[in-house]
Structure formats: structure tokens, C-alpha cells
Amino acid sequence: MMDKTIEVSGSVKLERKIVKYRAKISIEVNQNPYGDEEVSDLSEIKNQYYLALVENGVDVNKFEEDTFEFRTYNYQAEGTMLKYECTSQKEISQLLDIKVPGIYVNLLECKYVIDDKLYDEMTEAALVDAKMRANNIASKINRKVGPIISLTDNRILNNYWTTFNPYDEFFELKVVFEMQ
């Protein structure tokens, strides 16, 4: 006997708004990805980096230093971790463009927000997509799609940090329909 339900995923392209950027930058003594010069003093590397930042219009007061986090990455060298947050893509780009011996950009994250209106629009579009998919499958086995029995939305939509992703992402709903 055939199952009396059909489960499909309805999806729609996710349109998010980036409200903040965050970079995590490690400063490592005796590590130099940009040349042959070796710098062996942490404060000297920080000074060189901060001077380059100021020269390029980056607000160095926005940095938060976290030596403990640096140590959790299991680096063997002496160093520290700097975190920088801003709301402008131009500003984070200026920061990322600066190359100083001993400086590594470990992570670029974005904070995305989806407002209630957009969430409602995506939900409606995903439900339409789910119904279309269910009808397509049901017609192939000479069945009809009935009412929705359950919905599942597992996505965290608001106020979260994630690595920067230039590729399309999708909002997805799992929908279970009764089959007739």
C-alpha cells in the first residue's frame, strides 16, 4: 500500500542584508607570508600594522585584542588575535588590503538580517514551490496532493554571524502534504 503523504522541500533564493562585518586577524611572531623580512617582536609587528591601518584610514580603536583566542588556535609562535567589526564593506575591504609581515586574516564573517516582511515573502514563495514539486511528483503516480499536514523551518534567520559567502543561498521549508 502506498504512503498517504508526500514530503517535499520548497525553496526560494535567500535575500539577506549584511548589517555588520567582522574580521579576525592573527599577529604571529616569526611568521612572514609577504616577504623575506623576519620580525621577532610582537609589539613591533602591532605598531607596523597599526601605522599601516591609520595611513589607510582604518579606525584602530575598533580593534579588540584576544590573546586567549589566539592560543586556542594552537599556534606555536608568540602572538595575539585582533577582532574588528564595522558596518561598511568598503571599510572592511580597506582593512583586508593591508599587508604587513606577521599579519594573517584568519576569518571574515558577516552578520545577516532578514526582516519579518522578507521572511513572510520567502515563506509564501517556498510554499508555492513545495506545492508545485509535490503536484509534479504526485501526477507521475496518478495521485493528487491534499492539504498540508506539517511544515518544518530549521533555518536561523536573524542576528547570526557566518563566514562570508558570495554564492547564492536558499531559504527552505520541508512540507508534508496528504496525498489523495
N, C-alpha and C positions, 0 to 999 in steps of 0.2 A: 504494500500500500504506500502511495506517495505521501510525503510530508505535507502538512496542511499550511505550512508557512514558507515564505521565501525571504531570505536576508540579503540585502544589498548595501553598498556604500554609495551615498550620494556625495558628490564633491563639487567644489567651486574654487576658483583661484582665490587665494588669500591675499587681500589687500591690506597690508599693515602700514602703520605710520611709525617711523622711528622717532622717539622723543628724546633719547639720550644715546651717547656713545661712551664706551669705556675701554681704555687700553691698559693692559698690564705689561709693564716693561721691567726686565731684569737688568741690573747693573752687575757685571761679573768682572772681578779682577783677573788679569792674565788671560782673558779671552778677547780676541780681536777678529771679528769677521770682515773688517773693512780695510785691512792693510797689514803692514809688517810691524808697525809700531806697537810695542807692548807697554801697557800702563799697569803699574803694580800697586797703586794706591787708590782705595775706594773713594776717598774724598776728592782726589784729583779728577777721577772719572766723572763723579757727580758734578763738580764745578765746570768741567768742559761741556758736559751735557746741558747743564742749566744755562751756561753762556750761549750755547748754540740755540737753545729754545728761545731765550729772550731776544736774540738777534733776529729770530724768525717770527716774532710776535706771539709766542705761546705764553700764556699766563702760568708761571711756575708755582704760583700759590695754590693752584688747583691739585697739585700732587699730594698723594697720601703715601707715606712710606710704610712698608710692612716687611721687616726683616724675617719675621717668623714664617710668613708665606713663602718667601724665597727659600728658606731652609726645608720646607715641606716638599719642594720640587726635587729634593735630593741632589742638589748641585754640590759638586766637590769644591768649587772655588769659593772664595770670600765674596760676598755681595749682598744685595738687597733688592726688594721688589718695589716698584713705584706703580701706583694706580692713578689714572687720570680720567675724569668724567667731564663731558661737555654736551651741549645740545646741537652743535653745528658740525656738519660733515666737513665743511671747509676747515674748521679748527682742528678736528681730529686728523685730517689729511696733512696739515702743516706739521703736526706732531710726528706722524709716521714718516714724513720725508727726511727727517733729521737723522744723519748717520754719524755716530761718534764711536770710536773704539771702546769695546766693553759693554755696549748697549744692545739689548735684544728685545724686540717686540714679541712677547710671548703669546698674547691673546688680544683680539679685538672683538668686543661684544657690543650688541645693540639692545636697547630696551624698546620693545614694540608695544603699541597700544591699539586695541580695537574697540571703538566706542559702541554703545548699545545699538545705535541705529544701524551701523555697518554689520554688527553681529546678527541683527534681525534679518537684514537683507541677505546675508550669506546663508542663514538657516533656511530661508524660503527657497533660495536658488538650489541649495543642496537637496531639499525635499523634492523639488521638481525633478532634479537629476536622478534621485533614487527611484522615484515613481516611473520615470522613463526606462531606467535599466530593468526594474522589476517587470514592467509590461513587456519589454523586449524578450526577456528570458521566459516568462510565463507563456507568451504566444508560441514559443518553439515547442512547448509540451502541451499545447491546446488547453491552457488554463487561463484564468483571469485573476487579476490582482484585486484583493479586497481591501478592507481598512487597515490602517497601521495598528500593529499590536504593541510594538515598543520602539523606542529611539535611544541611541547612545551617542553622547558627545563627550569624548575624552580629552579634548584639547584645552590646554591652559591658554586663555586668550588675552589676558590683560596683565600688565605690570610684571613682566618677566624679562630676564636677561638671557640672551642666547648668542652664540657666535654669529658674526655677520655672514649672511647667506645671500649671494647675488642671484640665486636661482629662484624660479617660481616655487611657491609652496601652496598647498591646498587645504582648505577647510573641509572636514569630512564628517558626515553623520552616518552611523550604522542604523539602518531602518529594517525592521521586520514587519512584513505585510502578511495578512491572512491570504491564503490562496483559495480560489473557488473553482 
